[in-house]
C-alpha cells in the first residue's frame, strides 16, 4: 500500500485566488493528482479527517477522467446489516448495464460505517472483474496490498481558507465584506478551525447571527456547537455530529483514551498518554495501540512519522479535542485528567532540571522545547485553578534555566508572582520561587526584587539552605549592578561563589557568580578580576555546564581585553564564539561574544555585557530554535512521586 499526502494548492501568501474549475477552493492540485493515481492503479482510497472534503475531491477527480462512474454511498448502510453494501454495489452495477469494462469507475463513497465489509467487497470485485477500477473515500485506508492512498490534508494556506469563508459568508449574507479588523478576525477563525473546509463553511453561516470578531472569540474557546443548514448530508450540518461519526467508529477503550487525551493542548508521546489515560479499565500498555487506532481515523495527527527511528508523537485535532472534552466532562473524569496533566508537566520540569544540573543541558533544552506548548497551557490555566497552584509552582521553579538563560524572564516572573501568594509561605519550593522571581525582576523592578529577597533570606538562613543563601547573594549583586555599584556587586557575587555548593541541584553553579564577579571587578581590581575569572573556568564540573563555561570564557576574554592583552583576548573570544556554534544555544551569548570580538578588533574597551547574567530578552532566531535531534528522554511517571498514585484514579470502566 503506497501513500501520498496532498496538502493543497500552492497559493501565493496574502493573495486570495480564484476558484478552480472543479468548484473546490484551495484544491487546485488534488483532483489532478487523484486522476493520475486512478489512471495507473485499480484501487485508490482518499483518506483524511472528518470534514476535510474527501467526497468532493474524489467526485471532482472522477468527473475529470474518461470513466463511467458508478456511485455507491456507504452512509446508507450499517455494520450490523451483513451483505448490505455488496447488494447495493450489485444493484448499481446492474443499472449501468453489462459487466464493468475498462472505463468503469466504482466510487464507494464514505464507507466508514461498513469498513470491514467494504474490504471484502472490494477484494472480491477486483479479483472477479479485471476491467474495474475502484475509488474509495474513508477516514481510514482499506489496508489492501494493491491499494494506493491519497491522504487529504486541510487547506494549508490561509488565503484559500479565508476565501472559502468569505464566499460562503456572502452566500449567507448578500454583500458580506470583511476588511481591517474583521478580515483579521476571519483569518483567526480559519486558523482556529485548522483549515477544515466543512468547519469553515459552518462558521461562515454564523455571520448572519453575530459579528465575525465575536465569532472568532467564541471559536477560540469551543467549536463543536457549529451548525448550518446548507450541507446535503444531515451529519454534516453539525460539527459535533461530524466528529461524533468518527467517535462511533471507535471501540469503547479508544473512546476513553480519546476523551482523556483531549485535555492535552499540544503534541504528546505514548508514555505521556499512557500516564494520562491509563486506569479505569484501560491498561496503560494498551494505550499505544489505541493511539495508533485514533491516528488511523485522523482523530490524532502524527507530529512525526510513527514508523521512524524516534518515538511517535501525536496531536489531537482541535474539533476532536473539543468533542472529547465534552464527553470527559459528561463522564465526570475531567478533574482527574487535569490533575494528571499538571502532574505530568511537573515531572517534565523536574526531569529537565535534573538533566541541566547533571550536565545534560542540550537534552534539558530539547525536552522543554518539545513540551513547551503543554507547559505553557498548563501554567496559564493554573490561574483559574488555585487547587493546583503548588504543582504549578514546582513546575515553574524546576524550569529556572528556561526563564533565566533563554530570555523568558517576564513570562517566568509573571507565573511566580501569581502563584507564590497561593502557596504556603515556608516551603522549600516557595523559597526558591522567591529568589528566582527576584532574579527575573532585578532589572525591571529592583524594589520588588529586594522585597522578595527580604522574605527569602530569613527562611534560607534558618533552614541552613546554603544554595538559597548563595543565590540570594547573587541576585543582590545583580541589583547592585543595575544601580551602578560594581564594587558592591562584586562583593555580593564573591559571597555567592563561596556559599553555593559546587554542583547545586537547583539554580546556577558558583562559576556563574565568579564570572560575574570578574567582569564587575575588571575596572576596579584587575588582579582579583583575573583570579575570579580563572577560578570560574576551573570550577568542578564547569566543562559539563555550557552556560557557566560561556560566562567564564567571556569573563576571561573581557578581563584580558580590558587590561591590554589584545591577542589573548581575541583568541579567547573567538574560541568561545566558535564553541557556541557546537554547544548550547544561549541567546545572549552570541551577541555578547560578537560585540566583544568587534570591540577587541576595533581597539575600544567596550562595555561589559551584564545581560548575560541579567535575564535579558530573547535574541530573535537563537532561543526559538528547534533541536536538531529528539531529546531522547522519556518522562516515566509510574515510579515517581508524581505518578499515578499521586493523583486520583479514574472511576469508569470499559465494561458496559
Secondary structure, DSSP 8 states (H G I E B T S, - for coil): -EEEEE------TT------TTS-TT-TTHHHHHHHHHHH-SEEEEE-STTS-HHHHHHHHHHHSS-EEEEEEGGGS-TTSTTHHHHHHHHHHHHH-SS--TTEEEEEE--GGGHHHHHHHHHHHHHH-TTEEEEEE-SS----TT-EEEEE----SHHHHHHHHHHHHHHHSTT----THHHHHHHHHHHHTTT-HHHHHHHHGGGGTS-HHHHHHHHHH--TT-B-S--SSGGGGBHHHHHHHHHHTS-HHHHHHHHHHTT--S-EEHHHHHHHH-BTTB-GGGHHHHHHHHHHTTSEEESS-TTSSS--EEEE-HHHHHHHHHHHHHTT-HHHHHHHHHHHHHHHHHHHHHHHHTT-HHHHHHHHHHHHHHHHHHHHHGGG-GGGHHHHHHHHHHTHHHHHHTT-HHHHHHHHHHHGGGS-TTSHHHHHHHHHHHHHTTTT-HHHHHHHHHHHHHHHHHTT-HHHHHHHHHHHHHHHHHTT-HHHHHHHHHHHHHHS-TT-SSS--HHHHHHHHHHHHTTT-HHHHHHHHHHHHTSTTGGG-HHHHHHHHHHHHHHHHHTT-HHHHHHHHHHHHHHHHHS---HHHHHHHHHHHHHHHHT------GGGTTT----TTTTT---SS--------TTSTTSGGGS------S--
